[in-house]
Amino acid sequence: MSSADNTKLHFEILSRDFLRAGDAASTIKRYLSQNGFDPDLVRRAAVASYEAEMNIVIHSLGGTLTAQVEPDLLLITAVDVGPGIEDIGLAMTEGWSTADEEARRMGFGAGMGLPNMQKCSDKFEITSSLGAGTMVRMTLNRHK
């Protein structure tokens, strides 16, 4: 166990804030790296949290991103307020996206966010309510 056990990093993510998009994921990556976490866990956490953060920026009215460090796992939770996801199965399809033209012009919206989050997680959960928002919970095991 490290001294970083049971730490919670919490971030407010603003809708359409492309200037600061990725800052929370970078902070999570830096924290994990500076506290001696396994490089593979750091990489997976960075990718998963970045994709979650970008989905909040692009698709919602804003939300939160939290990384909870526990003795045996890292739990990343993204919660947004927004339109929700009509068809989660379709949204999990690589290449499928509802990103608008502005986001696509900036190089976002390739339809890989949710699939990448799932690939980086040991456990992946998503719930969504139309007109209310979406919650993604990703568990990354600290020890293989």
DARA-V606566 format. One record per residue. RES is the residue in three letters. D_CENTER is the distance of its C-alpha to the mean C-alpha in Angstrom with 1 decimal. Layout:
BEGIN
res = {RES,RES}
d_center = {D_CENTER,D_CENTER}
END
This chain:
BEGIN
res = {MET,SER,SER,ALA,ASP,ASN,THR,LYS,LEU,HIS,PHE,GLU,ILE,LEU,SER,ARG,ASP,PHE,LEU,ARG,ALA,GLY,ASP,ALA,ALA,SER,THR,ILE,LYS,ARG,TYR,LEU,SER,GLN,ASN,GLY,PHE,ASP,PRO,ASP,LEU,VAL,ARG,ARG,ALA,ALA,VAL,ALA,SER,TYR,GLU,ALA,GLU,MET,ASN,ILE,VAL,ILE,HIS,SER,LEU,GLY,GLY,THR,LEU,THR,ALA,GLN,VAL,GLU,PRO,ASP,LEU,LEU,LEU,ILE,THR,ALA,VAL,ASP,VAL,GLY,PRO,GLY,ILE,GLU,ASP,ILE,GLY,LEU,ALA,MET,THR,GLU,GLY,TRP,SER,THR,ALA,ASP,GLU,GLU,ALA,ARG,ARG,MET,GLY,PHE,GLY,ALA,GLY,MET,GLY,LEU,PRO,ASN,MET,GLN,LYS,CYS,SER,ASP,LYS,PHE,GLU,ILE,THR,SER,SER,LEU,GLY,ALA,GLY,THR,MET,VAL,ARG,MET,THR,LEU,ASN,ARG,HIS,LYS}
d_center = {24.6,23.7,24.1,20.3,20.3,19.3,17.5,14.9,12.9,12.1,11.3,12.5,10.9,13.8,14.3,15.6,15.4,15.2,17.2,14.7,11.6,9.9,11.9,9.5,7.9,11.6,12.8,10.8,12.2,15.5,15.8,15.3,17.7,20.2,20.4,21.3,18.5,19.0,18.0,16.5,14.2,13.4,12.8,10.5,8.4,8.5,7.7,4.8,3.3,5.4,4.8,2.4,5.0,7.5,7.5,8.4,10.8,12.3,12.7,13.2,15.5,13.0,11.1,9.6,6.9,8.8,9.4,12.7,14.9,17.6,20.6,19.5,15.7,12.4,10.4,6.8,6.9,5.7,9.2,10.8,14.5,15.6,17.3,15.4,15.4,19.0,18.8,15.8,17.8,18.3,14.7,14.0,16.8,16.2,17.4,17.3,16.0,17.0,16.2,19.3,21.7,20.7,17.1,18.8,21.4,19.0,17.7,14.5,14.4,15.4,14.0,12.0,8.3,8.5,11.2,9.5,6.7,9.9,12.0,10.2,10.4,13.8,13.2,10.9,11.6,11.2,13.7,14.7,17.9,19.5,20.2,18.1,14.4,11.6,9.9,7.4,8.4,8.0,11.1,12.0,15.8,17.3,20.6,21.3}
END
